[in-house]
Amino acid sequence: MTSWVGRTAAEIAAAVREKRITPREVVAEHLARIELLDARVGAFRTVRAQAALAEADEVADRADLADLPLAGVPVAVKDNLAVRGESTRVGSAATPDTPAREDHVTVARLRAAGAVVVGLTNVPELCVFGTSESVHGIARNPWDTTRTAGGSSGGSAAAVAAGMVPIALGNDGMGSLRIPAANCGLITLKPGSGVVPAGISDGDWFGMSENGPLATTAEDTRLMFSVLADAPDAAGPAGPATRRIAVSVRSPLLGVTVSRPYTTAAREAAKVLSGAGHRVRRADPPYPLWLGTTSLAHWTAGTSVDAQGLDPRLLARRTRVHAAVGRRFVRSVREGDRREQLRRRMEPFFAEHDVLLTPTLARRGPAAAPWHERGWLRNVLANSTYSPLTPPWNLTGWPAMSVPFGILPNGAPCAVQLVGRPGSEPDLLAVAGQLEELHPWQRTAPLS
């Protein structure tokens, strides 16, 4: 008997369209995998076992089955996006346990394409931090369960890396897709502004947050992105085959250094792309000195807005402090002057280079622990020292990817980041596909 656990979304959808397997059989196999492993991994807040099986049968009965790009593909959804009939808790005890009446638009698009939602995944409270733990559980890295899966899309990343689902939906406000993807050995794309519908929390963190895919291959990333995007041709075709690529291993934040495994990964990836014919050279983006304070202001101000109307007594202390710090920045952040300054500062660099290649992280993820019970400053320092390279591209609103590349000393995956100018998603996906072809990675963690 062929197992469909561990197969790509593209493979599963093709088999379902050709009626070599039924959606129910595919979903049942993945539900069994969740039941076997999730007590160790902590990917899911809630699993929709019976509902998912019923919805799989509905997909099988659809008249357009042969045309569905995600026919019968199990998918996990981050617990800050509405799934019809399920509550959206956003990692908090302060949010209402009230079933959503309608799907979020991205969830609706996945379902329209034939995907089956098997559950909602764990996140840090209000999706604030780069480690995913809350009163609802701790999401662990399937490659090393003593370490965090990352955040804030940590549960979604853990679910894919453990083979519980082939793809998952998450979002990224300061690196919340790229951080867990890098920890868990996945490929992800944070789209540029306005490419995929946002509608995340209250104001999308002033327009910095974007919804996007988590997957194990460039093909699945492109496939899911094409379903989510507003424009049907957003995923391709790519531009010229030979691109001007800048490689930088410099941290954007003063006082934060990038550890050797991550700098080595970026340099080795640059060699691979140079060997493939790209024009690659060392060049650091002109990061401004004020980038750190601007990032902190936007990060905390977004939380301040999201916390409005919630009972502060039910929020974790780190969340309350983060929101309190952010209240003083809301007005200046809403004006968006610093973001526009950063875009203008970066535009000449990206006129000279098509793609920026950097490490995704500065060091491996922190320990899997109840960080939500720890102090605010300790959380902020832990996050800032391990993920300083992702926030600039939320501030600009430009597309960025994380792609697996190399192995850390503990055997977990390492990763590089690809960044491009607005509209360059097809080019980033093409470069990611080349890295996958020339330097392939193990797609799922060896859990059993």
DRENKE-586423 format. One line per 10 residues: for each residue x, y, z of C-alpha. Coordinates in steps of 0.5 Angstrom, whole numbers, plus 500, padded with zeros to 3 digits. Example, Ala and Ser with C-alpha at 12.3 -4.5 7.8 and 13.67 -1.06 7.14 Angstrom:
% residues 2
525,491,516  527,498,514
This chain:
% residues 448
500,500,500  503,507,498  503,512,504  501,519,502  505,522,508  511,525,506  509,526,499  509,533,496  502,537,496  503,537,488
504,529,488  498,528,493  493,533,488  495,530,482  494,523,485  487,525,487  485,529,481  487,522,477  483,518,482  489,514,484
487,516,492  481,519,495  481,525,499  479,521,505  484,516,505  490,522,504  487,526,510  486,520,514  493,518,514  495,525,516
490,525,522  494,519,524  501,522,523  498,528,528  495,523,533  502,519,533  507,525,533  503,532,536  504,530,543  511,531,542
511,536,537  506,541,540  504,543,533  496,544,533  492,548,538  486,544,535  485,538,530  479,538,526  479,530,525  471,529,524
470,535,520  476,534,516  474,527,514  467,530,512  470,536,508  475,531,504  468,527,502  466,533,500  472,535,496  471,528,493
464,529,490  466,536,487  464,536,480  471,540,478  475,535,482  480,534,476  481,542,476  483,543,483  490,545,484  490,543,491
485,537,491  485,533,497  491,536,500  491,537,508  493,544,510  494,547,517  492,554,519  495,559,523  491,560,529  490,568,528
486,566,521  479,565,521  476,558,520  469,557,519  466,553,525  472,554,529  475,559,534  481,564,533  485,564,540  491,567,537
495,564,543  491,567,548  486,566,554  484,573,553  481,572,546  473,569,545  472,562,544  467,563,539  466,559,533  468,564,526
462,565,522  466,565,515  473,563,513  479,568,512  479,570,505  486,566,504  483,560,508  477,560,503  482,560,497  485,554,499
478,550,500  476,553,493  482,550,491  481,543,494  485,543,500  482,540,507  483,544,513  486,539,519  487,544,524  489,550,527
496,551,529  500,554,536  502,561,536  505,566,541  500,570,544  498,575,539  503,573,535  508,577,538  514,573,539  519,569,535
518,563,539  511,559,539  508,558,546  502,560,550  497,557,555  495,553,549  502,549,548  509,549,546  511,548,539  517,545,538
522,544,532  521,537,530  529,536,528  530,538,535  525,538,540  529,541,545  529,547,541  523,552,539  520,551,532  520,559,532
515,564,531  510,566,530  508,561,525  511,556,529  506,551,530  504,551,522  512,550,521  512,544,526  506,541,523  510,541,516
517,539,518  514,533,522  510,531,516  503,532,519  501,536,513  505,537,506  503,545,507  501,550,512  498,557,512  502,562,516
503,570,516  509,574,517  510,581,521  517,581,523  519,574,520  514,570,523  514,565,517  521,566,515  524,565,522  520,558,524
521,556,516  529,557,518  529,553,524  524,547,521  528,546,515  522,549,510  521,554,504  517,560,505  515,566,501  513,572,505
510,576,499  510,583,498  505,588,500  498,587,496  500,581,493  496,576,498  490,579,502  492,580,509  487,582,514  491,579,520
489,582,527  487,589,527  491,593,521  496,588,519  501,591,524  500,597,520  501,594,513  507,590,515  504,583,516  503,578,510
500,571,509  504,566,506  505,559,505  510,554,509  512,548,504  518,543,503  519,544,496  519,550,491  514,547,487  509,547,493
511,554,495  509,556,488  503,552,488  500,555,494  502,562,493  499,562,486  492,560,490  493,565,495  495,571,491  490,576,488
493,575,481  493,569,478  500,570,474  503,572,481  508,566,481  511,567,474  514,567,469  521,569,472  525,574,469  532,573,466
536,567,468  542,570,470  541,575,476  545,580,479  545,577,486  548,581,492  551,577,498  551,580,505  552,576,512  552,583,516
547,584,521  542,590,520  542,591,528  548,594,531  551,589,537  548,583,534  553,578,530  551,572,526  554,566,528  559,562,523
554,556,521  549,562,518  555,566,515  558,559,512  551,557,509  550,564,506  557,564,503  556,557,500  549,558,497  553,564,494
558,559,491  552,555,488  549,561,485  555,563,482  556,556,479  549,556,476  551,563,472  549,568,476  553,575,477  554,574,485
558,579,489  559,581,496  555,587,498  552,590,504  545,593,504  545,601,507  542,599,513  541,605,517  543,606,524  536,607,527
533,601,524  533,597,531  529,603,534  524,603,528  523,596,528  522,596,536  517,601,535  513,598,530  513,591,533  511,594,540
506,599,537  502,593,533  501,589,539  498,595,542  493,596,537  492,588,537  491,588,545  486,593,545  479,591,548  482,585,551
482,583,558  489,585,561  489,580,567  488,575,562  494,577,558  501,574,559  506,579,562  510,579,557  505,581,552  502,587,557
509,590,557  510,590,550  503,593,548  504,598,554  511,600,551  508,600,544  502,605,546  507,611,545  509,609,538  502,608,535
502,615,532  508,616,529  508,609,526  501,610,523  504,616,519  509,611,516  515,616,515  521,611,517  518,606,513  518,610,507
525,613,508  528,606,509  525,604,502  528,610,499  534,608,502  534,601,499  532,603,492  538,604,489  541,598,492  536,594,489
536,598,482  544,595,482  542,588,485  536,583,483  536,579,489  539,580,496  542,573,499  543,573,507  543,568,512  536,568,515
537,567,522  543,569,526  544,563,531  539,557,532  533,558,535  532,558,543  530,552,547  523,550,547  521,553,554  515,557,557
517,563,554  510,566,555  512,566,563  518,569,563  520,577,563  519,582,557  526,584,556  529,577,556  524,575,551  526,581,547
533,580,547  532,573,545  528,574,539  533,580,537  539,576,538  537,570,534  533,574,528  535,581,526  535,579,519  528,579,517
524,585,520  527,590,515  523,587,509  517,587,513  518,595,514  519,596,506  514,591,505  518,587,499  518,580,498  523,575,502
524,568,502  527,563,507  530,557,504  534,551,507  541,551,506  546,547,510  546,543,517  547,546,524  552,543,529  546,539,532
544,536,526  538,541,525  537,545,518  540,552,517  537,557,512  539,563,507  534,569,506  532,571,499  530,578,498  527,582,492
524,589,490  517,589,489  514,584,484  520,580,484  516,574,487  517,569,481  525,571,481  525,569,488  522,563,487  526,561,481
532,562,485  530,558,491  528,552,486  535,553,483  538,552,490  533,546,491  536,543,485  543,544,486  543,543,493  537,539,495
535,538,503  532,533,507  524,535,507  522,532,513  525,531,520  526,523,522  521,523,527  517,516,528
